[in-house]
Amino acid sequence: MTSPRPATAPQQPYADRSYRSPAALAGGGLLLLLGLWLAGDALLRGTGHTRLTTVFALLLGVPLVFAFTLRPVVRAGEDRLTVRNPFRTITLPWGAVEDLRATFSAEVLTASAKYQMWAIPVSLRQRKKSDRQATRAAAGLRTARTADPGPVPRATADRTLAELRDLKDRAATRATAQGEVTVRWAYEVVGPVVVGVVGLGVMVGM
């Protein structure tokens, strides 16, 4: 009598992973609070010309601060990578991604284009620090003559890119991870900025 084969556990799909820059989020929040405080004072105490100028300055400044600090995010799912940058959102099926790299900035490459990932900042200082720690750890291991190197310290951007490459490799041949890259402009950011620029130009010329 043959014994029953053990059931194979189904492969769990990856939940969406989100990557943001904590420093950008904190800096953006502080800048928005400062700008709104200054604008509120101008709107309450300023003349009609000052108030209108302040409104156009808000239409220009608030979307720009939001776009470069709070808006950027990278979302990695089972089948696709979504990169939300200041003015565009790029959706890339994993099958269309050829490489991910981090030199001076984090980038995702396809067969015909290259896109920066603003939400994953590359710190050369942090990378050099991690390299020095790895070098010291390796020297200590050679002195101790141990075969277990232990975890190698890595910069945050390098660890994130390693996770994304793993997701890409797992989805390379999956049918649901194939398709074309789509790019959508963030008109909700661009529109107010254009109005703010035009309005400020008119107010300065008056």
N, C-alpha and C positions, 0 to 999 in steps of 0.2 A: 504494500500500500504506500503510495507516494504521499509525502507530506505536502500540504498546500503551500504555495508560494506566498511569501509575505507581500502584502499589498504595498504598492509603490505610492509614496505620498505625492500628491499633485504639486507641481511647481507653483509657488505662490507668485502672482504678478507683483511687480514693484508698484508701490504707492507713489504718487507724485512727490518729488523732492523739490524743495524750493531753496534757492541760494540768494542771499542778499548781503549787502555790505553794512554791518552794524555801524561803522563810523559814518557812512553816508546818511543813514537813517537818523542818527543822532544830530549830525550837523545840519541836515535839512530841516528837522523839526525846530532847532534853535533859530535858524535863519528865518523861517516862516513866522515864528513868534515875535522876533525882533522887528521884522518888516511890518507885520500887522499892528504892533504897538506904535511904531512911528507913524504909520499911515492913519491909524485911528486918531492920534493927536492932531495930525494935519487936517483931517476931515472935520474934527470938532471945532478947531480954532482958526482954521485958515479962511482965506477969502474964497470967492467963487472960482476964480482962476486957479488958486492953489488946490482947491478940492477936486476940480476936474482933472488937473494934472496928476494928482495923487491917484485918482481912479485909473487913469491910463497907465501909470507906473505900476499899479497893482496887477493890471491885466498883463503887463509885460513880465514883471518880476516873479509873481507867484507861480505861474505855469513853468517858468524856467527853473526855479528852485526845485519845484516838484519833479520836473522831468529828469534833472540830473542827480537827484538825491533819493527821493522816495519812490519814483516809478520803476527804476531798473530792477529786474528780477530774472532769474533763470529757473525754469521749471522743467524737471526731467521726469518723464513718465515711462511707462512700459514700451510705448511705440514711438514716441516723438519727444523732441526737445523744443521748448518754447523759450525764446530769448526776447525779453522786453527791454529795449534800450530807450534812451530819452525821447526819440521821435519816431521809432518804428518798433513793430512787433514781428519777429521772424519765427515761423513755425517750421521745423525741420523734422521730417520722418527720419528715424535712425538710419534707415537704408540709404538716405541721401547724404549722410555725414561721412566724410572721408577721414577727417582727423580733428583732434582737439589739441591745442597747444597753448602754452603760457610762456611767452618770452618777456616782452615789456608790457604786454596786455594779454588777457585771455581771449582766445579766438577759436571759432569753429569754422572748419573749411569744408566746402563741397567741391564738386568737380568743376564748377564755374565761378564760384564766389567765395568771399571770406567775410565773416561777420564778427565784430567785436562783442564781447560779453561784459557790459559795463558793470553788472552786478557782482562780478568776480574780480576784484582788484588784485593786481600782482605787486607785491612788495619785495623789491630787490633787497632791501635791508633785512627783511624777515628770512628771505631765502639764504642770504649770506650767513645769517646767524644759525640757521638750520644746518648749513653745510659745515660750519665750524663745529657744531655739536656732534655731527656725524663723524667728523674727522677725529675729534677727541675720544669719542666712544670707540672707534676702530683702533686707535692707538692703545687705549686701555685694555681692549680685548686681546691685542697682540701681546701686551705685557703679561696679562693673566693667562694666556694660552688657553682660552676657552673656545669651544666650537659654536656656542650659541650667541649670535650677534645681538639678539633682542630687537625691539622695534627701532627703526631708523627714523629720527625726527625729520619732518617735512614741513615746508611752508604751507599755509592754508590753501593758497591757490593750487599748489601742486597736488595736495590731497583731494581737493574738489575735482580737479581734472582727471585724476585717477579713478574716482567714482564714476564720472561721466563716461570715461572710456570703457569701464566694465559694463555699464548699461548698454553702450553702443555695441560692444562685442556680443553680448547676449541676444541682442535684437537684430543682428546683421542679416539673418536669413528669414526672419519672421515675416509672413505675408502681410500682416497688419501694420508692419513698420516700414512699408514701402510707400512711395508717392513723391509728389513734387514739393519743393520749398515754396512757401507763401510768405509774402511780405505785406504788412498793412501799416500805413502811415497813421500816426497818432494825431488826427485832425483836432481832437479835443484839446490838445496842447498847442498845436501850430496856430489854430484859429485865434485864440485870445492873444497870443504873442504878436501876430500880425496886426491885430486891432490896436494893441498897446503901442507898437512901434509907430504906426500911422498917427494915432492920437497924440503921442508925445511930440512927434514932428510938427504937428499942427499947433500944439500949445506953445512950443518953444518959438515958433515963427510969429506968434501973435504979439 
